[in-house]
């Protein structure tokens, strides 16, 4: 069921939700959280589709906040709220409210969202793109226990990562971090099977992909070794190499779906490591609403510190290589015949 409301307010939207539930025969609220999506018209469809797919695992009330751009001084002064209420087959397993904000209301979205939150249920805010610099201090971010952004959708992902580290607050997370969960699990399992000492590491992936930097920072933070970053043609993250004295542990994924795990003294094996859709990433983040301390430690390690550690390790290797190289023989001096 779909109900369109023009020039409305929060109380009318709540009344429409109650009436829609009665009309389809489900008066009870069986949802576990409120998911607020802050986006624009361009990205609203994809974001809402991902949220609806994730709602099959986490039934929730989805509130989509779309800030409409006002192009004239008069329209910027006039505040208006249009809403679209979806219940039943049109909204996955929960309820969906699409809010379109006009005029001055664009800067006060929290006043329209607050009355629509489920009582006594956690709140998650997701910015598919255009996330604020400080998630926790954003007016909508202050309503949430969990705040999800995606640095992959920014123009400068590495600068965005540094900004996330500086403004981090408990409850912040990033889909660029969620994308590397299978990689972290696979590498941790490999190290559990090998009692070796890691001397250095290499992370290979496409350029401008913050997931590669986050994985490298996680390895550098957890292992305490220099981690180098190498570029590849992708897709996404393509390989991780952990160097040891007994041989390298390599997790290589060249095609974006199937990876090969190589460990010293063991045969190579194929492992499933496919690139996941946004709905799967969102569903994973909604499984836990407590602070992610591992993400905090990794992002606060810092991109600059990662690059400095890799540069220092490269400089240390150069003298060792020169020392190992055999010295060039000097040409023998010619003897001058005695007169």
JOQUIGI-V364349 format. One record per residue. N is the residue number from 1. RES is the residue in three letters. SS is DSSP state (@ for helix, = for strand, . for the rest). NEAR is the number of other C-alpha atoms within 8 Angstrom. Layout:
n | res | ss | near
N | RES | SS | NEAR
N | RES | SS | NEAR
This chain:
n | res | ss | near
1 | UNK | . | 9
2 | UNK | = | 8
3 | UNK | = | 8
4 | UNK | = | 8
5 | UNK | = | 10
6 | UNK | . | 7
7 | UNK | . | 7
8 | UNK | . | 11
9 | UNK | . | 8
10 | UNK | @ | 10
11 | UNK | @ | 7
12 | UNK | @ | 8
13 | UNK | @ | 13
14 | UNK | @ | 9
15 | UNK | @ | 8
16 | UNK | @ | 10
17 | UNK | @ | 10
18 | UNK | @ | 9
19 | UNK | @ | 8
20 | UNK | @ | 10
21 | UNK | @ | 12
22 | UNK | @ | 9
23 | UNK | @ | 7
24 | UNK | @ | 8
25 | UNK | . | 6
26 | UNK | . | 8
27 | UNK | . | 7
28 | UNK | . | 5
29 | UNK | . | 5
30 | UNK | . | 6
31 | UNK | . | 9
32 | UNK | . | 9
33 | UNK | = | 13
34 | UNK | = | 14
35 | UNK | = | 12
36 | UNK | = | 12
37 | UNK | = | 14
38 | UNK | = | 11
39 | UNK | = | 14
40 | UNK | . | 10
41 | UNK | @ | 8
42 | UNK | @ | 5
43 | UNK | @ | 9
44 | UNK | @ | 11
45 | UNK | @ | 8
46 | UNK | @ | 7
47 | UNK | @ | 10
48 | UNK | @ | 10
49 | UNK | @ | 9
50 | UNK | @ | 11
51 | UNK | @ | 11
52 | UNK | @ | 11
53 | UNK | @ | 9
54 | UNK | @ | 12
55 | UNK | . | 13
56 | UNK | . | 9
57 | UNK | . | 6
58 | UNK | . | 12
59 | UNK | . | 12
60 | UNK | = | 13
61 | UNK | = | 14
62 | UNK | = | 13
63 | UNK | = | 13
64 | UNK | = | 14
65 | UNK | = | 14
66 | UNK | = | 13
67 | UNK | = | 10
68 | UNK | . | 11
69 | UNK | . | 6
70 | UNK | . | 9
71 | UNK | . | 6
72 | UNK | . | 6
73 | UNK | @ | 7
74 | UNK | @ | 6
75 | UNK | @ | 11
76 | UNK | @ | 12
77 | UNK | @ | 8
78 | UNK | . | 9
79 | UNK | . | 11
80 | UNK | = | 10
81 | UNK | = | 13
82 | UNK | = | 12
83 | UNK | = | 13
84 | UNK | = | 11
85 | UNK | = | 15
86 | UNK | = | 12
87 | UNK | = | 14
88 | UNK | @ | 11
89 | UNK | @ | 7
90 | UNK | @ | 8
91 | UNK | @ | 11
92 | UNK | . | 11
93 | UNK | . | 11
94 | UNK | . | 14
95 | UNK | = | 13
96 | UNK | = | 12
97 | UNK | = | 12
98 | UNK | = | 11
99 | UNK | = | 12
100 | UNK | = | 11
101 | UNK | = | 15
102 | UNK | = | 16
103 | UNK | @ | 14
104 | UNK | @ | 10
105 | UNK | @ | 11
106 | UNK | @ | 10
107 | UNK | @ | 5
108 | UNK | @ | 9
109 | UNK | @ | 12
110 | UNK | @ | 8
111 | UNK | @ | 7
112 | UNK | @ | 10
113 | UNK | @ | 10
114 | UNK | @ | 8
115 | UNK | @ | 8
116 | UNK | @ | 9
117 | UNK | . | 9
118 | UNK | . | 8
119 | UNK | . | 4
120 | UNK | . | 4
121 | UNK | . | 8
122 | UNK | = | 9
123 | UNK | = | 13
124 | UNK | = | 13
125 | UNK | = | 14
126 | UNK | = | 11
127 | UNK | . | 12
128 | UNK | . | 13
129 | UNK | . | 9
130 | UNK | . | 8
131 | UNK | . | 9
132 | UNK | . | 6
133 | UNK | . | 7
134 | UNK | . | 9
135 | UNK | . | 13
136 | UNK | . | 10
137 | UNK | . | 7
138 | UNK | . | 9
139 | UNK | . | 9
140 | UNK | . | 9
141 | UNK | @ | 11
142 | UNK | @ | 8
143 | UNK | @ | 8
144 | UNK | . | 11
145 | UNK | . | 10
146 | UNK | = | 13
147 | UNK | = | 14
148 | UNK | = | 12
149 | UNK | = | 13
150 | UNK | . | 13
151 | UNK | @ | 12
152 | UNK | @ | 10
153 | UNK | @ | 9
154 | UNK | . | 10
155 | UNK | . | 4
156 | UNK | . | 7
157 | UNK | @ | 13
158 | UNK | @ | 10
159 | UNK | @ | 7
160 | UNK | @ | 10
161 | UNK | @ | 12
162 | UNK | @ | 11
163 | UNK | @ | 9
164 | UNK | @ | 11
165 | UNK | @ | 11
166 | UNK | @ | 7
167 | UNK | . | 9
168 | UNK | . | 11
169 | UNK | . | 7
170 | UNK | . | 6
171 | UNK | . | 11
172 | UNK | = | 14
173 | UNK | = | 11
174 | UNK | = | 10
175 | UNK | @ | 12
176 | UNK | @ | 12
177 | UNK | @ | 12
178 | UNK | @ | 10
179 | UNK | . | 11
180 | UNK | . | 10
181 | UNK | @ | 8
182 | UNK | @ | 8
183 | UNK | @ | 8
184 | UNK | @ | 9
185 | UNK | @ | 8
186 | UNK | @ | 8
187 | UNK | @ | 9
188 | UNK | @ | 8
189 | UNK | @ | 8
190 | UNK | @ | 10
191 | UNK | @ | 9
192 | UNK | @ | 7
193 | UNK | @ | 6
194 | UNK | . | 6
195 | UNK | . | 6
196 | UNK | . | 8
197 | UNK | . | 6
198 | UNK | = | 11
199 | UNK | = | 10
200 | UNK | = | 10
201 | UNK | = | 14
202 | UNK | = | 12
203 | UNK | = | 15
204 | UNK | = | 13
205 | UNK | = | 16
206 | UNK | . | 14
207 | UNK | . | 7
208 | UNK | . | 8
209 | UNK | . | 12
210 | UNK | @ | 12
211 | UNK | @ | 12
212 | UNK | @ | 14
213 | UNK | @ | 11
214 | UNK | @ | 12
215 | UNK | @ | 12
216 | UNK | @ | 14
217 | UNK | @ | 15
218 | UNK | @ | 12
219 | UNK | @ | 12
220 | UNK | @ | 12
221 | UNK | @ | 11
222 | UNK | @ | 6
223 | UNK | @ | 7
224 | UNK | . | 7
225 | UNK | . | 11
226 | UNK | . | 12
227 | UNK | = | 15
228 | UNK | = | 10
229 | UNK | = | 11
230 | UNK | = | 8
231 | UNK | = | 8
232 | UNK | . | 9
233 | UNK | . | 7
234 | UNK | . | 10
235 | UNK | . | 10
236 | UNK | . | 9
237 | UNK | = | 13
238 | UNK | = | 15
239 | UNK | = | 12
240 | UNK | = | 11
241 | UNK | = | 11
242 | UNK | = | 12
243 | UNK | = | 11
244 | UNK | = | 12
245 | UNK | . | 9
246 | UNK | . | 6
247 | UNK | . | 8
248 | UNK | . | 12
249 | UNK | = | 13
250 | UNK | = | 12
251 | UNK | = | 12
252 | UNK | = | 10
253 | UNK | . | 13
254 | UNK | . | 10
255 | UNK | . | 8
256 | UNK | . | 13
257 | UNK | . | 9
258 | UNK | = | 12
259 | UNK | = | 14
260 | UNK | = | 12
261 | UNK | = | 12
262 | UNK | = | 12
263 | UNK | . | 12
264 | UNK | . | 8
265 | UNK | . | 4
266 | UNK | . | 6
267 | UNK | . | 6
268 | UNK | . | 8
269 | UNK | = | 7
270 | UNK | = | 8
271 | UNK | = | 8
272 | UNK | = | 7
273 | UNK | . | 11
274 | UNK | . | 7
275 | UNK | . | 7
276 | UNK | . | 7
277 | UNK | . | 6
278 | UNK | @ | 7
279 | UNK | @ | 11
280 | UNK | @ | 9
281 | UNK | @ | 12
282 | UNK | @ | 12
283 | UNK | @ | 12
284 | UNK | @ | 9
285 | UNK | @ | 9
286 | UNK | @ | 8
287 | UNK | @ | 7
288 | UNK | . | 6
289 | UNK | . | 9
290 | UNK | . | 7
291 | UNK | . | 8
292 | UNK | . | 10
293 | UNK | @ | 6
294 | UNK | @ | 6
295 | UNK | @ | 9
296 | UNK | @ | 10
297 | UNK | @ | 10
298 | UNK | @ | 12
299 | UNK | @ | 14
300 | UNK | @ | 8
301 | UNK | @ | 11
302 | UNK | . | 11
303 | UNK | @ | 11
304 | UNK | @ | 6
305 | UNK | @ | 8
306 | UNK | @ | 14
307 | UNK | @ | 9
308 | UNK | @ | 8
309 | UNK | @ | 10
310 | UNK | @ | 12
311 | UNK | @ | 8
312 | UNK | @ | 8
313 | UNK | @ | 9
314 | UNK | @ | 8
315 | UNK | @ | 8
316 | UNK | @ | 8
317 | UNK | @ | 8
318 | UNK | @ | 8
319 | UNK | @ | 8
320 | UNK | @ | 8
321 | UNK | @ | 8
322 | UNK | @ | 7
323 | UNK | @ | 7
324 | UNK | @ | 6
325 | UNK | . | 6
326 | UNK | . | 5
327 | UNK | . | 4
328 | UNK | . | 4
329 | UNK | . | 4
330 | UNK | . | 4
331 | UNK | . | 4
332 | UNK | . | 4
333 | UNK | . | 4
334 | UNK | . | 4
335 | UNK | . | 4
336 | UNK | . | 4
337 | UNK | . | 4
338 | UNK | . | 3
339 | UNK | . | 2
